[in-house]
Amino acid sequence: MRFDLDGLPVHFPYAAIYPEQHAYMGELKRALDARGHALLEMPTGTGKTAALISLITSYSLANPARPLRLIYCTRTVHEMEKTLAELRLLFAHLPPAASRSLLALGLSSRKNLCIHPQASAAAARDSVDTACRRLTASWVREKASSDPDSTPLCEFYETFDRAAAAGDLASFMPPGVYTLADLRALGRERRVCPYFLARQMVKYANVVVYSYQYLLDPKVASIVSREMQKECVVVFDEAHNIDNVCIEALSVSIRKQTLEGAERNLRRISQEIDRKVQGHRCQ
């Protein structure tokens, strides 16, 4: 359906709208008009996500001279996929010219996007990250250029790298909505790495859905989100979790086994130094 909200034509993906959704959209529009901040709450099950993405997308379409990018931060991958499903439904109800010009995608870790047979088989996220770096690191690829037979590389990353160098990444991802499953399927079909492709394409997407850490964790944000334009609408879903995410991002956990291993390594280094010093004195 389409309706008018204080002079703004709003595209909504359902045939009816709750009063709570209409009121929510009105408050959100006032915040956008004021270029300010908003803290909004709706009862569970009243369609908060649909109301939010409908209003912001409609607001951006109605103001082509001031296009807004929506950065939607979720707490879990499941919530990310639900948001992308709502976006797909909304895009299907937009005018054809608008839906053909918009790009929305989700971004997650290598663990959720890797399609390399060996690297993706690792059980833990850190293990997938390590396996990926062993196939894509610059020094590995440099070594492979001189010794290709004994140095395995990731064919999906190589396709991505060639396309990036040629400025041809947009041809791999035409406008539309891409869930994590869509990205993996696209990667297998085009033989391109979905993780690095998505990470590069977030700079051009109209809607980006990812976890809190990509914006709140300084280490991650400096890599992924540093090139985001200033004209963005940033949404934190379930915002009461922000403090815990910030604490986790700036905290370090060290296991007893790690400390014991570090102690053993330091002891070996000390013994090796003493041995070399003793040998030098004997000379």
C-alpha positions, 0 to 999 in steps of 0.5 A: 500500500501507499499512503501520505504521511505529513506530505511524504508518500510512504511505500508500505509492503502490507495491505494494512497498517497498525496505529502504532506503526503509523505513530512510529513513522510520524516520530521517525519522520520528525527526527529525519526532518530535524536531522537529529536523533530518536529513541523509539520503542514499540511493543513486540510483534507490531511490525517495528522493522517494516515501519522503520525501513519503509519510512526511511526508504520512502524518505530517501526516494522522496528526496533525491537531492539528499539521498540517505543511506540506511545502516541497520545494525542488528545483534544476531545473524537471525535478526539480520536475515529477518530484516533483509527479508522485510527489505525484499518484501518492501522492494517488491512494492516499490515503483519498478524504477526505484526498485531497479536502482536500489541495492541492499545487502547484509554483511557478516563474518567469513564464517557465514560467507566463506564458500571455499571448500576447505576454509569454510569447513572449519568449525570456529570463526577464528579458524575460518579467518585463519584459513582464509588469510593463509590463502589470500594474504599478500605474502602468500600470493606473492609466494604463489607467483613464483611457486604456484605448484606448492602454494595454494590460493583461493580461486574465489578471492582471485576472481574478486581481486581481478574484478576490483583491479578492473573496477568491475565489481558492480557487474557481479552485484546488480541492484536488489536485496542480497541475504547471506544465502544470496551472497553465497549462491552468487559467489558459487555461481560467479566464482567470486568471494562473497565476503570480500565482494560484500565488504567492498560493495557496502560502500555503494549500497543504499541499505546495509545490514550488519552487526553492531560490531561493524560500527561500534568496535574500533578495530572492525569499524576502521576497516569496514565502515571508515568509508561510509558517507556522512549522510547516513541514517544509523539504526540500532535494533534492540539498542539496549544491547549497545552497552554490552557490545561496547564493553565486549569490544573494548575488553580482552579475555585471556585464558589461563592456558594462554598465560601458561603458554606465554610463560613457557615461550618466555622461558625458552627465549630466556634460555636461548638468550643465555645460551648465546650470551654464554657462547659469546663469552667463551669466544 
